[in-house]
Amino acid sequence: MPHKPLWAMLAIVTLFTLAADSSAQETLQPYAPSILHTFLDSANVYPESVTVDQSSGTFFVGSVKEGTIYKGKIARPGLEVFSPGGADGRSIATGMFFANNGLVVVGRQTGLIFVYNTQNGRLISKLEIGLRTGQTFLNDTTFAPDGSAYVTDSINPVLYRLAPTKTGQYELQEFLKFEGTPVTYVNAPGAEGIQCQRHCCNVGSAISSSASAMRTCSFGWTSSPERSSLSTCRLEC
């Protein structure tokens, strides 16, 4: 039986939007040629989430099987290990997001969340939600403009917030419980993707096993993120 090559591959195509004028329709153009990145250090990488520093073109990608975080440059071949698998107790890296020299990484069923300084690789905070495998599935994350981060859980119906502290670290909060909201958790995954802009965050969840429908809910705040409430919800098919 032939042996499988001891590497995994990741193709990254970065896109950006060109706007001609206020009346013209925006068109999506490739930012750079696609690059096929090869992981030569392991056959068990299974790359998951990718996040990009738009100012420098640096991107980060995680390993869902080993927890390694890789670092690369758009339109340049080659990857380097930003943080090796197992470092800081990180065995899985799923959702991740970069903003302002900070990188937040979630660890799926481990219930662990990590925040790193991308300038020096230092661990800023390691947080644990306190649930065991089968009780949690931390999926996606994003930074909000106020410097806090949000984390979705595809099993436990809670949206978590990482609140910045005066010491420069982060404090874990149960920001929003989805009971009684249009986001319904079933045997299939619940809240998955999340994106924040200005004073509003959008949470998306799959509601069909055929992946043909998605429910998105928005919540926002007025003067402070603590004053949150689900404001709108719509079904998109």
C-alpha positions as a Markdown table, in Angstrom:
| # | Residue | x | y | z |
|---|---|---|---|---|
| 1 | Met | 0.0 | 0.0 | 0.0 |
| 2 | Pro | 1.5 | 3.4 | -0.9 |
| 3 | His | 2.3 | 5.7 | 1.9 |
| 4 | Lys | 0.6 | 9.1 | 2.1 |
| 5 | Pro | 3.0 | 12.1 | 1.9 |
| 6 | Leu | 3.9 | 13.4 | 5.3 |
| 7 | Trp | 2.6 | 16.9 | 4.8 |
| 8 | Ala | -0.5 | 18.8 | 4.6 |
| 9 | Met | -1.3 | 21.7 | 2.3 |
| 10 | Leu | -3.2 | 25.0 | 2.7 |
| 11 | Ala | -4.2 | 27.2 | -0.2 |
| 12 | Ile | -4.8 | 30.8 | 0.7 |
| 13 | Val | -6.3 | 33.4 | -1.6 |
| 14 | Thr | -6.6 | 36.9 | -0.2 |
| 15 | Leu | -9.2 | 39.2 | -1.7 |
| 16 | Phe | -9.9 | 42.9 | -1.3 |
| 17 | Thr | -12.6 | 45.2 | -2.5 |
| 18 | Leu | -12.1 | 48.0 | -5.0 |
| 19 | Ala | -14.5 | 50.9 | -4.9 |
| 20 | Ala | -14.5 | 53.2 | -7.9 |
| 21 | Asp | -16.9 | 55.9 | -6.7 |
| 22 | Ser | -19.9 | 56.2 | -4.5 |
| 23 | Ser | -22.3 | 55.3 | -7.4 |
| 24 | Ala | -20.3 | 52.4 | -8.8 |
| 25 | Gln | -20.9 | 48.9 | -7.7 |
| 26 | Glu | -18.1 | 47.4 | -5.6 |
| 27 | Thr | -16.1 | 44.6 | -7.3 |
| 28 | Leu | -14.0 | 41.9 | -5.6 |
| 29 | Gln | -10.5 | 41.6 | -7.0 |
| 30 | Pro | -7.6 | 39.3 | -6.0 |
| 31 | Tyr | -5.1 | 41.0 | -3.7 |
| 32 | Ala | -2.3 | 38.7 | -4.6 |
| 33 | Pro | -1.8 | 35.4 | -6.5 |
| 34 | Ser | -2.9 | 32.3 | -4.7 |
| 35 | Ile | -0.1 | 30.4 | -2.9 |
| 36 | Leu | -0.1 | 26.8 | -2.0 |
| 37 | His | 1.5 | 26.5 | 1.5 |
| 38 | Thr | 2.9 | 23.1 | 2.5 |
| 39 | Phe | 3.2 | 22.0 | 6.1 |
| 40 | Leu | 6.5 | 20.0 | 6.1 |
| 41 | Asp | 6.7 | 19.7 | 9.9 |
| 42 | Ser | 3.7 | 17.4 | 10.4 |
| 43 | Ala | 1.3 | 15.1 | 8.6 |
| 44 | Asn | -1.5 | 15.9 | 11.1 |
| 45 | Val | -1.9 | 19.6 | 10.8 |
| 46 | Tyr | -5.5 | 19.9 | 9.5 |
| 47 | Pro | -5.5 | 23.8 | 9.2 |
| 48 | Glu | -8.6 | 25.4 | 10.4 |
| 49 | Ser | -9.1 | 29.2 | 10.9 |
| 50 | Val | -7.1 | 31.9 | 9.2 |
| 51 | Thr | -6.8 | 35.5 | 10.3 |
| 52 | Val | -4.9 | 38.3 | 8.6 |
| 53 | Asp | -3.1 | 41.5 | 9.7 |
| 54 | Gln | -4.4 | 43.8 | 6.9 |
| 55 | Ser | -1.7 | 46.4 | 7.6 |
| 56 | Ser | 1.3 | 44.1 | 7.2 |
| 57 | Gly | 0.0 | 41.1 | 5.2 |
| 58 | Thr | 0.9 | 38.7 | 8.0 |
| 59 | Phe | -1.6 | 35.9 | 8.5 |
| 60 | Phe | -2.0 | 33.2 | 11.2 |
| 61 | Val | -3.5 | 29.8 | 10.8 |
| 62 | Gly | -4.1 | 27.1 | 13.4 |
| 63 | Ser | -3.9 | 23.3 | 13.6 |
| 64 | Val | -7.1 | 21.7 | 14.7 |
| 65 | Lys | -5.3 | 18.4 | 15.5 |
| 66 | Glu | -2.2 | 19.5 | 17.2 |
| 67 | Gly | -2.8 | 23.1 | 18.3 |
| 68 | Thr | 0.2 | 24.6 | 16.5 |
| 69 | Ile | -0.2 | 28.2 | 15.3 |
| 70 | Tyr | 1.6 | 29.1 | 12.1 |
| 71 | Lys | 2.6 | 32.5 | 10.7 |
| 72 | Gly | 3.1 | 33.5 | 7.1 |
| 73 | Lys | 3.0 | 36.4 | 4.7 |
| 74 | Ile | 0.5 | 36.9 | 1.9 |
| 75 | Ala | 1.9 | 36.2 | -1.6 |
| 76 | Arg | 5.0 | 34.6 | -0.1 |
| 77 | Pro | 5.7 | 30.9 | 0.2 |
| 78 | Gly | 6.8 | 29.4 | 3.5 |
| 79 | Leu | 5.4 | 29.3 | 6.9 |
| 80 | Glu | 6.9 | 29.5 | 10.4 |
| 81 | Val | 5.7 | 28.3 | 13.7 |
| 82 | Phe | 4.4 | 31.1 | 15.8 |
| 83 | Ser | 3.6 | 28.9 | 18.7 |
| 84 | Pro | 4.2 | 25.1 | 18.7 |
| 85 | Gly | 1.4 | 22.6 | 19.5 |
| 86 | Gly | 1.2 | 21.8 | 23.2 |
| 87 | Ala | 2.5 | 25.2 | 24.2 |
| 88 | Asp | 0.6 | 26.8 | 27.1 |
| 89 | Gly | -1.6 | 23.6 | 27.2 |
| 90 | Arg | -3.0 | 24.3 | 23.7 |
| 91 | Ser | -3.8 | 21.0 | 21.9 |
| 92 | Ile | -6.4 | 22.4 | 19.5 |
| 93 | Ala | -6.7 | 25.7 | 17.6 |
| 94 | Thr | -9.9 | 26.4 | 15.9 |
| 95 | Gly | -11.3 | 29.9 | 15.6 |
| 96 | Met | -8.8 | 32.8 | 15.8 |
| 97 | Phe | -8.8 | 36.5 | 15.1 |
| 98 | Phe | -6.2 | 39.2 | 14.9 |
| 99 | Ala | -6.5 | 42.9 | 15.9 |
| 100 | Asn | -4.1 | 45.5 | 17.2 |
| 101 | Asn | -1.2 | 43.1 | 17.8 |
| 102 | Gly | -3.5 | 40.7 | 19.6 |
| 103 | Leu | -4.4 | 37.2 | 18.6 |
| 104 | Val | -7.2 | 35.3 | 20.2 |
| 105 | Val | -7.4 | 31.5 | 19.7 |
| 106 | Val | -10.1 | 29.1 | 20.9 |
| 107 | Gly | -9.7 | 25.4 | 21.6 |
| 108 | Arg | -13.0 | 23.7 | 20.7 |
| 109 | Gln | -13.9 | 20.9 | 23.2 |
| 110 | Thr | -11.0 | 21.7 | 25.5 |
| 111 | Gly | -12.9 | 24.8 | 26.7 |
| 112 | Leu | -9.7 | 26.9 | 26.6 |
| 113 | Ile | -9.2 | 30.4 | 25.2 |
| 114 | Phe | -5.8 | 32.0 | 24.5 |
| 115 | Val | -4.8 | 35.6 | 23.8 |
| 116 | Tyr | -1.3 | 36.3 | 22.4 |
| 117 | Asn | 0.8 | 39.3 | 21.7 |
| 118 | Thr | 1.8 | 38.9 | 18.1 |
| 119 | Gln | 4.8 | 41.2 | 18.4 |
| 120 | Asn | 6.7 | 39.0 | 20.8 |
| 121 | Gly | 4.7 | 35.8 | 20.9 |
| 122 | Arg | 3.9 | 36.2 | 24.6 |
| 123 | Leu | 0.8 | 34.7 | 26.1 |
| 124 | Ile | -1.3 | 37.5 | 27.5 |
| 125 | Ser | -4.2 | 35.4 | 29.0 |
| 126 | Lys | -5.3 | 31.8 | 29.2 |
| 127 | Leu | -8.9 | 31.3 | 30.1 |
| 128 | Glu | -11.0 | 28.3 | 30.8 |
| 129 | Ile | -14.8 | 28.1 | 30.7 |
| 130 | Gly | -14.9 | 25.2 | 33.1 |
| 131 | Leu | -16.9 | 22.7 | 30.9 |
| 132 | Arg | -15.7 | 19.2 | 29.9 |
| 133 | Thr | -15.6 | 17.5 | 26.5 |
| 134 | Gly | -19.1 | 17.0 | 25.2 |
| 135 | Gln | -20.4 | 20.1 | 27.1 |
| 136 | Thr | -18.6 | 22.7 | 25.1 |
| 137 | Phe | -17.4 | 23.3 | 21.5 |
| 138 | Leu | -15.7 | 26.7 | 21.3 |
| 139 | Asn | -16.0 | 27.6 | 17.6 |
| 140 | Asp | -15.4 | 31.2 | 16.4 |
| 141 | Thr | -14.1 | 34.4 | 17.9 |
| 142 | Thr | -13.6 | 38.1 | 17.0 |
| 143 | Phe | -12.4 | 41.3 | 18.5 |
| 144 | Ala | -14.7 | 44.2 | 18.9 |
| 145 | Pro | -13.7 | 47.8 | 18.5 |
| 146 | Asp | -13.5 | 48.4 | 22.2 |
| 147 | Gly | -10.7 | 45.8 | 22.6 |
| 148 | Ser | -12.9 | 43.0 | 24.0 |
| 149 | Ala | -13.2 | 39.7 | 22.3 |
| 150 | Tyr | -16.3 | 37.4 | 21.8 |
| 151 | Val | -16.3 | 33.6 | 21.6 |
| 152 | Thr | -19.2 | 31.4 | 20.3 |
| 153 | Asp | -20.0 | 27.9 | 21.6 |
| 154 | Ser | -21.7 | 25.4 | 19.3 |
| 155 | Ile | -23.0 | 23.2 | 22.1 |
| 156 | Asn | -23.4 | 25.4 | 25.2 |
| 157 | Pro | -25.9 | 28.2 | 24.4 |
| 158 | Val | -23.7 | 31.1 | 25.7 |
| 159 | Leu | -21.8 | 33.9 | 24.0 |
| 160 | Tyr | -18.6 | 34.6 | 26.0 |
| 161 | Arg | -16.8 | 37.9 | 26.3 |
| 162 | Leu | -13.1 | 38.5 | 27.0 |
| 163 | Ala | -13.0 | 41.8 | 28.8 |
| 164 | Pro | -9.8 | 43.8 | 28.9 |
| 165 | Thr | -8.5 | 44.5 | 32.4 |
| 166 | Lys | -6.4 | 47.3 | 33.8 |
| 167 | Thr | -3.4 | 45.0 | 34.0 |
| 168 | Gly | -3.5 | 44.3 | 30.2 |
| 169 | Gln | -5.0 | 40.8 | 30.6 |
| 170 | Tyr | -8.5 | 39.5 | 29.9 |
| 171 | Glu | -11.4 | 38.5 | 32.1 |
| 172 | Leu | -13.9 | 35.8 | 31.0 |
| 173 | Gln | -17.5 | 36.8 | 31.2 |
| 174 | Glu | -20.8 | 35.1 | 30.2 |
| 175 | Phe | -21.9 | 37.9 | 28.0 |
| 176 | Leu | -25.2 | 36.6 | 26.5 |
| 177 | Lys | -27.3 | 33.5 | 27.1 |
| 178 | Phe | -29.3 | 32.4 | 24.1 |
| 179 | Glu | -32.2 | 30.8 | 26.0 |
| 180 | Gly | -35.4 | 32.6 | 25.0 |
| 181 | Thr | -33.8 | 34.2 | 21.9 |
| 182 | Pro | -34.3 | 33.2 | 18.2 |
| 183 | Val | -31.0 | 31.3 | 18.3 |
| 184 | Thr | -32.1 | 27.7 | 19.1 |
| 185 | Tyr | -29.6 | 25.1 | 20.0 |
| 186 | Val | -30.4 | 21.5 | 18.8 |
| 187 | Asn | -28.3 | 18.4 | 18.2 |
| 188 | Ala | -26.7 | 20.1 | 15.3 |
| 189 | Pro | -24.2 | 22.9 | 15.9 |
| 190 | Gly | -25.7 | 26.1 | 17.4 |
| 191 | Ala | -23.9 | 29.5 | 17.3 |
| 192 | Glu | -21.0 | 29.3 | 15.0 |
| 193 | Gly | -19.6 | 32.4 | 13.3 |
| 194 | Ile | -19.4 | 35.9 | 14.8 |
| 195 | Gln | -18.4 | 39.3 | 13.5 |
| 196 | Cys | -18.4 | 42.7 | 15.3 |
| 197 | Gln | -18.4 | 46.2 | 13.7 |
| 198 | Arg | -18.8 | 49.4 | 15.6 |
| 199 | His | -21.7 | 48.9 | 18.1 |
| 200 | Cys | -23.2 | 45.7 | 16.7 |
| 201 | Cys | -22.3 | 42.0 | 16.5 |
| 202 | Asn | -23.8 | 39.4 | 14.2 |
| 203 | Val | -24.0 | 35.8 | 15.3 |
| 204 | Gly | -24.7 | 33.1 | 12.7 |
| 205 | Ser | -26.0 | 29.5 | 13.4 |
| 206 | Ala | -26.8 | 26.6 | 11.1 |
| 207 | Ile | -30.4 | 25.5 | 11.5 |
| 208 | Ser | -30.6 | 22.9 | 8.8 |
| 209 | Ser | -28.7 | 19.6 | 8.5 |
| 210 | Ser | -28.4 | 20.2 | 4.8 |
| 211 | Ala | -26.7 | 23.5 | 5.5 |
| 212 | Ser | -29.2 | 25.2 | 3.2 |
| 213 | Ala | -30.4 | 27.7 | 5.8 |
| 214 | Met | -28.7 | 29.9 | 8.3 |
| 215 | Arg | -30.2 | 32.1 | 11.1 |
| 216 | Thr | -28.4 | 35.3 | 11.9 |
| 217 | Cys | -29.0 | 37.4 | 15.0 |
| 218 | Ser | -27.7 | 40.9 | 15.8 |
| 219 | Phe | -27.1 | 42.4 | 19.2 |
| 220 | Gly | -25.8 | 45.8 | 20.0 |
| 221 | Trp | -25.2 | 48.3 | 22.7 |
| 222 | Thr | -25.6 | 52.0 | 23.2 |
| 223 | Ser | -23.0 | 53.5 | 25.5 |
| 224 | Ser | -21.3 | 50.3 | 26.7 |
| 225 | Pro | -21.1 | 46.7 | 25.7 |
| 226 | Glu | -22.6 | 45.6 | 29.0 |
| 227 | Arg | -26.0 | 47.0 | 27.9 |
| 228 | Ser | -26.6 | 44.3 | 25.3 |
| 229 | Ser | -29.8 | 42.9 | 23.8 |
| 230 | Leu | -30.8 | 41.0 | 20.8 |
| 231 | Ser | -32.4 | 43.6 | 18.5 |
| 232 | Thr | -33.1 | 41.9 | 15.2 |
| 233 | Cys | -33.2 | 38.4 | 13.7 |
| 234 | Arg | -33.7 | 37.2 | 10.2 |
| 235 | Leu | -33.7 | 33.9 | 8.3 |
| 236 | Glu | -31.6 | 33.6 | 5.2 |
| 237 | Cys | -31.9 | 30.6 | 2.9 |
